[in-house]
Amino acid sequence: MKYKGCFLLGIWIMLVSCKDDILPKPKAMLRLDYPEATYKASTTDCDYTFDLNTLATIKENRDCSLVLDYPMMSGSVYITYKPVDDNLKILLTDAQKLSYEHVVKADNIVEQPFVNPGDKVYGMFYEVSGNAASQSQFYVTDSTNHFITGSLYFYAKPNYDSILPAAVYLQKDIRRIMESLRWKE
């Protein structure tokens, strides 16, 4: 009887333990595909125009500041317009200081100058990498009458790995805004 119990226990262990081998799941990353960007001219009553991605909705304030909302990516580009009235140095300092306020959380901030002398558009694009609140900042000016700053923000706690595909997509849009920006005379 004693051996019969051990024998049955042995058979039970063999039956229970005969399962497929457990294999670890391969590492994978979330794939976020966004449609190819198509652009149209912005239609605002402001002193400037630019090419706008058709995925964005535009909200205009009375002072010609805009919010370009990208609901598909849970992010927005905030654009602020200010006239230049002998205050260009202050506006430039404020824009540069705003960009470097993110240095605490950022891994790196890359400055990329922008110059379009034909249309009198001069500025700087800041690409921010890391868990900073804003992944991109920029400013453009004609140095005499107009000054624009812009910032990219997402509606979520910054997690650089998660928002990177959307950040790269929107950084291309910001560059397109800078390249296509024209002042209304």
C-alpha positions, 0 to 999 in steps of 0.5 A: 500500500505504501508503494502504491501511494508513492507510485500514484504520486509519481504518476501524478507528478509526471502528468502535471509536469508534462506541459509545454516549456515556458518561454519568455516573451520577446521584448517589443515596443509599441508602434505608433504610425501617424498618417503622412502630413498634408499641409494647407495655408493657415487662415487667421486674421494675424500678421503672419501665415504658415503651413498648417498640418491638416491633422491640427485644429487651430484656436485663435486668441484675440492677441494673435496667439494660437493653439494648434491642437493635435488630438490624435497625439494628445499634444498641442503647439502653443504659439505666442505673437508679440509686436516688436517695439524697441523690446527685441532684446528682452523678447529674445532673452525671454524666449531663450530663457524659457527654452533652458528652463527645461534643462533640469529634466532634459537630457539634452537641448539641441539648438538649430538656428533658422535663417530665411533672409528672403522672407525676413524670418530669423529664429531658433529651434530647440529640440529637447530630449528627455522627460522635460515638460516640452519637447520642442521650443522655437522663436522666429522674428523679422527683427523689426516688427514681429516676434513669435515663440512656440512650445510643444506640450503633451497632455500627459506626464512626460515619459520620453520613450512613450511620446517620442514618435509623436514628438518627432512627428510634431517637431517636423510640423514645427520646422514646417511652420518655421520654414513656411512662415510669412509676414503680412505687410 
